[in-house]
Amino acid sequence: MFLWSAIAHLIALTSPGPDTAITIRQISIHGRKGGIEAAIGIGFGILIHCILAITGISLIILSNDLYKFIISIIGSIYIFYLGISMYVNPNYKNTFNDKGFVFKNSFLIGFFTNIFNIKAFLFFISLFSILLESIYGIYYFLYPFYFSITSSLWFIFISYIFTNSKNKNLNIFSNKYISYLMSFILCLIGIYILITSINDYI
């Protein structure tokens, strides 16, 4: 059962979504270091999702339409904001400071993007509803760490691949057009999540 769950997780990881878009955003702004930090943040977010799924807290949250709606709205606004900020100022590099720290720290951006991803809530609830019957002893703690670490490694791999080329046009960190493209994609994702959430709630 774990093998099939691991395969499902791998497929979910490789599918384009907010986590992938955010990782590429951070790479284009802060280079490989920013991408790796975002990847670790995403991994920690997934760890939280796993813990919430195992303890049943996620199920309680998602069983309430208002809670689900609030989480989706926060996530959509946050992603849209990141897209707009990238378009307004696509070339700022390593601008870490106390003001707006949450919005400029790659780790926190990756973490919050994943935490407020309603699809991640649903995915790990579905995953652990199957796994819980076979989880016992130390595996109760190992499984969440497995999904967290493999997720981080995948996005770290993306960070390496997208910054490995010596050609500036192919290296995302050096290509401002990639920044504009990712800005557009992030805004679309944010708007899509917002409209879908409103329709589902109404």
N, C-alpha and C positions, 0 to 999 in steps of 0.2 A: 504493500500500500504506500509506503514511503517513497518508493521508486517512482510511482505514477504521480505522486504529489510533487516530487522534485522536478519531474519533466514538465508538469503543468506550470510550476513556478518559473522554470527556465523560459517557457514559451511566453508567459506573461511579461517577463523581464525584457525579452527581445522585441516585444510589440511596442511600437511608438506610443508615447503617452507623456503626461506632465513630467515625470521623473527624467525621461530621456531629454525632453526639451530644456528642462532646467539645467541639466548637466552640461549640455552644449552651450547654453547661455553663459554659464560660469566659465567655461573654457574660453569662449570668445572674448570675455572681458578680462579674466585673470590668468588665462593660460592653463597649462596642465595642473598646476598647483590648485587653482580654483576648482577645476573639475574633480580632482581627487577629494578635496574637502567636501564638495557637494555630494560625492558618492558615499563618503563616510556618514554624512548627515542623513542621506536616504536610508542607509543601512540601519542607523539608530531608529529612524522612523518606523521601519519595518519590524524591528525588534519590539517596539511599543505595540504595533498592530498585533503581533503574534501573542504577546502577553495579554492584551485585551481580549483577543479571541479565545484563548485558553481559559481565562477566568470568567468568560461569559459577559464581560462588560460591553463589548462591541455589540453583542446581540441586543442588550438592553437599550443601548443608544439608538441603534437602527430600527428598533421596534417602535420608536417614537418618531412620528413624521416631522414634528417640529424640530427635534434635535438633529435629525438627518438633514433637514432643510437648512438649518443654521450652519452646520459644518460645510455643506456644499456651497453656500453663499460666501462664507469666509474664504474657502479655498479658491473659488472663482475670482473673487475680487483681488486676492493676493497674487494669483497668477497673472491677471490682467495688469495689475500695477507693475509687476516685474517686466512685462512686455513693453509697456509704455515707457518706463524708465530707461529701458535699453534703447528704444527708438529716439528718445529725446536727447540722450547723451551716450551714443554707442561706443565712444572711444576712451571712456575713462578707465584707467588701468590702476589696479592696486590702490583704490581710494578708500582704504580702511581707516575709519576714524570713529570717535565716540558718537557723533551725530548720525542717526540712522543706522546704527551698528547692525541691527537685526536684518536690515535690507541689503547690507553690503558684505555680510559675513557668509561665505559660501556654505559652510557647514550648516548654519541655521536656515539658510534658504533651502537647501536640500531637505533638511529635517522637516520644516514646516510645510513644504510643498507635498511631501509624502504623507504627513500626518493628516492634512486636510483633504486628501484624495479619497473621496467616498468609495471609489472603485477598489481601493486597497482594503478598506474596511470590509467590503462585501467579499472580496477574494479570499482573505484570510479566515473569515468566518466559515466560508464554504470549505476551505482546505482543512481547517482543524475540526470541523464537524465530522469529517471522515477519519482524520488521524487520531482523534481523541480515544477511540476504541482500542487502538494499538499502542498508545503512548503509556509508558509506565516507568517508574524509577527515574534514572538519570536522564532518560530520553525526554522526559517532560520539560527539562531545561535545555537540552541540547538542540532540539528541533528549532526553537525560536532563534537561537544563535546561528544555526546552519543557514536558515533563510536570510537572516540579516547579513551575515558575512558574504554569502554567495552573491547577494544583491550588490553589496559594496564593490566586490571584485569585478562584477560585470561593468559597472559604471566607471570604475578605475580603468578597466580595459578600454572603454570608449574614450576616456580622457587621453590615454596613451596613443591610441590610433589616430585621433583627430589632431594631435599636435606633433606627430612623428615626422611629417614631411618637412623637408628643408625648403621646399618651394612655398613661398609666402602666399601664393594664390590658393594652395591646397591646405595650408595650415590655418585652421579656424581662428586661432589667436591673432593672426596677422591680416585677416580678411574682413573688412568692415561690412561687405555685402552679406556675409553670413550673419553678422549681428542684426542687420535689418530684417533678414529672412526669419531669424529666430524670434525677433520682436513681434513680427506679424503672426507667426505660428502661436506664440504664447497668448497673444491677444485673442486669437480665434478660439483657442482652448478655453480661455477664461470666459468668453462670451457664450460658447457652447454649453459649458457647465452651468452657467447662470440661467440660461434659457431653459435647459433641460430640468434643472432643479425647480424653477418656478412652475413649469408645466406639471411636473410630478406632484408638487405640493398642492397646487390648485385642483 
